Amino acid sequence: MRLRTWENGLPVSVFVLPDDAPLHSTFAKQKLNIFPYQLRSTWDRLVYSGTGQAPFIVHTELEMRARIASTPGAIGYLSESMINDSIRVVHTDE
């Protein structure tokens, strides 16, 4: 949340689904071990203190995939069925 650029100099662009989206809840609980409201609270605190940047909210997994694929330095999450060759998987529980 505090990382502003990747090692290669590209800006970090974080994309997330809305707090009430089932995949967002699953991602927050299973991968981050927190509840979505805790994640939102942490982001808000960092943004308001000037030490972090807010994520970009997308409304569907199709939009998430398109934004990740077309934004250099982007990161986000998708269900396995949405992954295709337009994006690179950083981590998965295979």
C-alpha positions, 0 to 999 in steps of 0.5 A, spaced: 500 500 500 505 504 500 509 502 494 509 507 489 513 504 484 516 497 482 523 496 481 523 497 474 520 504 475 513 503 473 508 506 477 504 501 481 497 501 480 492 497 484 485 495 482 480 492 486 473 490 486 468 494 490 468 492 498 461 488 497 463 484 491 464 476 493 471 476 490 473 482 493 471 479 500 474 472 498 481 475 496 481 479 502 480 474 507 484 468 504 490 472 501 490 478 506 487 475 512 483 481 513 476 483 512 474 488 507 472 493 512 479 492 515 483 493 508 478 499 506 480 502 513 487 501 512 487 504 505 483 510 508 488 511 513 494 511 509 491 516 503 488 521 509 495 521 512 499 522 505 503 516 506 499 511 501 495 512 495 488 509 494 486 503 489 482 504 483 475 501 484 473 497 478 466 494 477 466 487 474 472 482 473 472 483 465 473 491 467 479 488 472 482 484 467 482 489 461 485 495 466 490 490 468 492 488 461 492 495 459 495 499 465 503 498 465 505 496 472 498 494 474 496 489 479 489 486 481 486 479 482 481 475 478 478 468 479 481 463 475 476 462 470 478 470 468 485 469 467 488 469 459 494 471 456 493 478 456 495 478 463 501 475 467 499 471 473 504 473 479 501 468 484 496 463 485 495 457 489 496 451 484 
